[in-house]
Amino acid sequence: GFARDPAIYKEVMENACWEGLPSNTKDFRTGAPVMKYMKDGSICMQSYQKAKYSPGLSPATDKALQKLFAEFGIEGRTVGVLL
C-alpha cells in the first residue's frame, strides 16, 4: 500500500474542507437526473461527504501520492487520484 501512515487520516480530516452533496436519482420515464427532496421540501443529502485536496494540505498524503506517481509513471498537472 501507498498510504500506511496514520498521519494521513488525521491531517486530511482536520485540514480539508468537507462538504455534503445533494442526493439525486433519475426520472425513469425520461432518464434525466432529478434532485431528491425530503417531505419538508428540503434537499436530501448524500450519506457521505467529499473534500477538495490541494498539495500541502497533508504532507503525509503528498508523500504517498508522489510514491504512487513515481511507481506508475504518472505525470502532468491535471492528474487526479481517487482515494
N, C-alpha and C positions, 0 to 999 in steps of 0.2 A: 504494500500500500504506500501511497504517497503522503498521506496525512495521518500519521500516527501520534503526532504531538498534541496532547490535550490542550495546549495553549490556543490552538486554532479555534476550538469551540468557544472558549471564554472570550477571546478577542473579538470574534465575529458577533457573538451575542451582545456584547457590551457596546461595540463601536459602530455597528451597521445601522442604517436607517431602515427599520422594518415597516412594511405596510400590508394591510389586508387587501384582498382582491374581491371584486364583486363576483357573485356566482351567476353563471348563465347556463342555459340549456338550448335546445333547438326547437323550432316550430316544426312539428312532424309533418305538417301539410306542405310547407314551402322549403324546409331545410335551413331557414335563416336563423342566425343566433338571436336569442331573446334573453333579456335580463330576468333573473328570478327576484320576486318580491315576497316579503313577509305579509302576514294577514293585516298588519297595521299600516301597510303601504311602504315601509322602509325597504331598502335594498338588502337582499340576502347576501351575506358574505361567505367566501370560501372558508373551509376549516383549516387552512394553512396561511402562512404569510410569506412574503418574499422580501429579500433585501438586495439593495444595489451594492455592488462591491467595486471599489477602486483601489489601485495599488497604494500601499502604505497603510491601509485600514487595519491590516493584521500582518505583521512581519512573518509570523509562522505560516500563514496561508500563502504569502508571497513566495516564501522558500519552497513550499510544497508545489506550487504552480510552476515555478522555474524548473524544478526537478522533472515534473511531468512534461513540460515543453521540451526540455533537453532530450529526454528519453524517446519521445515520439517525433522529434524534429519539427515541432510546431513553431511557425514564425509568423509575424505580422502584428500590426497594431490593432486589428479589428477581431482578433481571435477571442472566442468566448468558450468557457468551460462550464458545463452544468454539473454541480456537485450534489 
